[in-house]
Amino acid sequence: MAEDKAETQAFTPGPGYRQFKGRDEFPSNILHGTLACAIWIGSMHFNVSVLLFSFLFLPFSKFLLVVGVLLIFVVLPIDHNSKFGLRLARYICQHMSSYFPATLHVEDINDFHPDRAYVLGYAPHSVLPIGVVTLAERTGFMPLPKLKCLTSSPVFYTPFLRHIWTWLGASPATRKNFCSLLEAGYTCIVVPGGVQETFLMRHDSEVAFIKSRRGFVRIAIEKGCPLVPVFAFGQ
């Protein structure tokens, strides 16, 4: 029997194709890259370490004091326009883009208009959707001045982490908040697979858990926002 062979067609970049390499755009080193990663995700470990150390080595009254201080940071108002916070967010995004390193391929950058809201469907989530930093407003690769990344709501009840991620451009992943942001003209990055996708990871293949997570598509249609597929290879 003759065997049918599928023909592969090489991708030919169009005039609007753009490639952004984090290591070329933001020269960095191992010290800055490690520090940026530690600030971005280290808050989770810091909270656990402080609570564990306080519980094991401090008197119970001091342990309660530590818990009280952490609770204050849970409700402490966040200044979204803090100069320190925005500088810190740019530092994290730029050095993380260089550290991993991350490369962003945009098929046609001319299709994006700064005065319009889009829904970027990002997959897969993996342990952490690290590639999102290339799309972030603080990185500046995309010509979109208003960008938010929808993140699991518990993040915004975690001391220190809620401040850092808010400055990075994260926002709670609730339907109400999603719709409000689109109506306000914000482009939203949605990672539909979420944490559940973490348990489907395989070493030799890329797994996207989106079959039952199509609500973001419905919202994009309802709000009249173009839906842009984003896939992260090698995450």
C-alpha positions as CSV (number, residue, x, y, z in Angstrom):
1,M,0.0,0.0,0.0
2,A,1.2,3.5,-0.8
3,E,1.7,5.5,2.3
4,D,0.4,9.1,2.2
5,K,2.9,11.6,3.4
6,A,1.7,14.9,4.8
7,E,3.4,17.8,3.3
8,T,4.8,20.3,5.7
9,Q,4.8,23.9,4.7
10,A,7.4,26.3,6.2
11,F,6.0,29.3,8.0
12,T,6.7,32.5,6.1
13,P,6.6,35.6,8.3
14,G,4.5,38.4,7.0
15,P,5.3,42.1,7.2
16,G,3.7,42.4,10.6
17,Y,5.6,39.5,12.2
18,R,7.6,40.5,15.3
19,Q,9.9,38.5,17.5
20,F,11.0,39.8,20.9
21,K,13.8,38.0,22.7
22,G,14.0,38.8,26.4
23,R,17.7,38.3,26.6
24,D,18.3,40.7,23.7
25,E,15.8,43.3,24.9
26,F,16.8,43.3,28.6
27,P,20.5,42.4,29.3
28,S,20.7,40.8,32.7
29,N,22.7,38.4,34.8
30,I,22.2,35.5,37.1
31,L,22.0,37.8,40.2
32,H,19.2,40.0,38.9
33,G,17.3,37.1,37.3
34,T,17.4,35.1,40.6
35,L,16.3,38.1,42.6
36,A,13.4,38.9,40.2
37,C,12.2,35.3,40.5
38,A,12.5,35.3,44.3
39,I,10.5,38.5,44.6
40,W,7.8,37.3,42.1
41,I,7.1,33.8,43.7
42,G,9.2,34.0,46.9
43,S,6.4,35.8,48.8
44,M,4.5,32.5,49.1
45,H,7.5,30.7,50.6
46,F,8.3,33.7,52.8
47,N,4.9,33.7,54.4
48,V,5.0,29.9,55.1
49,S,8.6,30.2,56.5
50,V,7.7,33.0,58.8
51,L,4.7,31.3,60.2
52,L,6.5,28.0,60.7
53,F,9.5,29.6,62.3
54,S,7.3,31.7,64.6
55,F,5.2,28.6,65.6
56,L,8.2,26.5,66.4
57,F,10.6,28.9,68.0
58,L,8.7,31.8,69.4
59,P,6.4,32.0,72.5
60,F,2.7,31.6,71.6
61,S,2.0,35.3,72.3
62,K,4.7,36.3,69.8
63,F,3.4,33.8,67.3
64,L,0.0,35.5,67.5
65,L,1.6,38.8,67.0
66,V,3.2,37.6,63.8
67,V,-0.1,36.3,62.6
68,G,-1.7,39.6,63.4
69,V,0.9,41.5,61.3
70,L,0.4,39.2,58.4
71,L,-3.3,39.7,58.6
72,I,-2.8,43.5,58.5
73,F,-1.0,43.0,55.1
74,V,-4.0,41.0,53.9
75,V,-6.3,44.0,54.3
76,L,-3.8,46.8,53.7
77,P,-4.9,49.0,50.8
78,I,-2.8,48.8,47.6
79,D,-1.7,51.9,45.8
80,H,-2.1,50.8,42.2
81,N,0.0,53.8,41.0
82,S,2.8,53.5,43.5
83,K,6.0,54.6,41.8
84,F,8.0,52.0,43.9
85,G,5.5,49.3,43.0
86,L,5.6,50.0,39.3
87,R,9.4,50.2,39.2
88,L,9.5,46.8,41.1
89,A,7.1,45.3,38.6
90,R,9.1,46.5,35.6
91,Y,12.3,45.1,37.2
92,I,10.6,41.7,37.7
93,C,9.2,41.4,34.2
94,Q,12.3,42.6,32.4
95,H,14.8,40.4,34.3
96,M,12.5,37.4,34.2
97,S,12.1,37.7,30.4
98,S,15.9,37.6,30.2
99,Y,16.6,35.0,32.9
100,F,14.6,32.0,31.5
101,P,15.0,33.2,28.7
102,A,11.6,33.9,27.0
103,T,10.9,34.7,23.4
104,L,7.6,36.2,22.1
105,H,6.5,35.6,18.6
106,V,3.6,37.9,17.3
107,E,2.2,36.8,14.0
108,D,1.0,40.3,13.0
109,I,1.5,43.1,15.5
110,N,-0.4,45.5,13.2
111,D,-3.6,43.7,14.0
112,F,-3.5,45.1,17.6
113,H,-4.9,48.5,18.2
114,P,-4.0,50.4,21.5
115,D,-7.6,51.7,21.9
116,R,-9.3,48.3,21.8
117,A,-9.6,45.5,24.3
118,Y,-8.6,41.9,23.5
119,V,-8.9,38.5,25.3
120,L,-5.6,36.6,25.2
121,G,-6.3,32.9,25.8
122,Y,-3.0,31.6,27.2
123,A,-2.1,27.9,27.5
124,P,-0.8,25.8,29.1
125,H,-0.7,26.9,32.8
126,S,2.0,24.4,33.8
127,V,3.4,25.0,37.3
128,L,3.4,28.7,36.7
129,P,2.5,30.5,33.4
130,I,6.0,32.1,33.3
131,G,5.6,33.2,29.6
132,V,3.0,35.7,30.6
133,V,5.7,38.1,31.5
134,T,6.4,38.6,27.8
135,L,2.8,39.9,27.3
136,A,2.8,42.0,30.5
137,E,2.3,45.8,30.3
138,R,5.4,46.3,32.3
139,T,7.5,44.5,29.7
140,G,6.3,46.7,26.9
141,F,6.5,44.2,24.0
142,M,2.8,44.4,23.1
143,P,1.4,47.8,21.8
144,L,-1.4,47.6,24.3
145,P,-1.4,50.3,27.1
146,K,-4.0,48.6,29.3
147,L,-3.3,45.0,30.2
148,K,-4.4,42.7,33.0
149,C,-3.7,39.1,33.7
150,L,-6.5,37.3,35.4
151,T,-5.2,35.3,38.4
152,S,-6.7,32.9,41.0
153,S,-8.5,35.0,43.7
154,P,-6.6,33.5,46.7
155,V,-3.5,35.4,45.6
156,F,-5.2,38.6,46.6
157,Y,-5.6,37.4,50.2
158,T,-2.0,36.5,50.6
159,P,0.3,39.0,52.4
160,F,2.9,40.7,50.3
161,L,2.0,38.5,47.3
162,R,-1.2,40.5,46.6
163,H,0.8,43.8,46.5
164,I,3.5,42.5,44.1
165,W,1.1,40.7,41.7
166,T,-1.2,43.7,41.6
167,W,1.7,45.9,40.6
168,L,2.6,43.3,38.0
169,G,-0.9,43.8,36.5
170,A,-2.7,40.8,37.9
171,S,-6.4,41.0,38.8
172,P,-8.9,38.4,40.3
173,A,-10.2,35.9,37.8
174,T,-13.9,36.3,38.5
175,R,-16.6,36.7,35.8
176,K,-17.7,40.0,37.2
177,N,-14.2,41.4,37.3
178,F,-13.4,40.0,33.8
179,C,-16.4,41.7,32.3
180,S,-15.7,45.0,34.1
181,L,-12.2,45.1,32.9
182,L,-13.2,44.5,29.2
183,E,-15.8,47.2,29.5
184,A,-13.2,49.6,30.8
185,G,-11.0,48.9,27.8
186,Y,-8.5,46.5,29.4
187,T,-7.0,43.6,27.4
188,C,-7.2,40.5,29.6
189,I,-4.9,37.6,29.6
190,V,-6.8,34.4,30.6
191,V,-5.2,31.1,31.5
192,P,-8.2,28.8,31.2
193,G,-6.5,25.6,32.3
194,G,-5.8,27.1,35.7
195,V,-4.3,25.2,38.6
196,Q,-6.0,22.0,37.5
197,E,-3.9,21.9,34.4
198,T,-0.8,21.5,36.6
199,F,-1.9,17.9,37.4
200,L,-2.1,17.0,33.7
201,M,1.5,18.0,32.9
202,R,3.7,15.5,31.0
203,H,7.4,15.6,30.5
204,D,7.3,14.7,26.8
205,S,4.3,16.7,25.6
206,E,2.4,20.0,25.9
207,V,-1.1,19.6,27.6
208,A,-3.8,22.2,27.4
209,F,-6.9,21.7,29.5
210,I,-9.5,23.8,27.7
211,K,-12.3,21.4,26.6
212,S,-14.5,22.3,29.6
213,R,-13.1,25.9,30.1
214,R,-14.7,27.8,27.3
215,G,-16.5,30.5,29.4
216,F,-13.8,33.1,28.5
217,V,-14.7,32.6,24.8
218,R,-18.4,33.3,25.5
219,I,-17.5,36.4,27.4
220,A,-15.2,37.7,24.6
221,I,-18.1,37.2,22.1
222,E,-20.6,39.0,24.4
223,K,-18.3,41.9,24.9
224,G,-17.3,42.1,21.2
225,C,-13.6,41.6,22.0
226,P,-11.3,39.8,19.6
227,L,-10.0,36.5,21.0
228,V,-6.2,35.9,20.5
229,P,-4.8,32.4,21.0
230,V,-1.5,32.3,22.8
231,F,0.5,29.1,23.3
232,A,3.7,28.7,25.4
233,F,6.1,26.1,24.2
234,G,8.7,24.5,26.5
235,Q,7.2,26.0,29.7
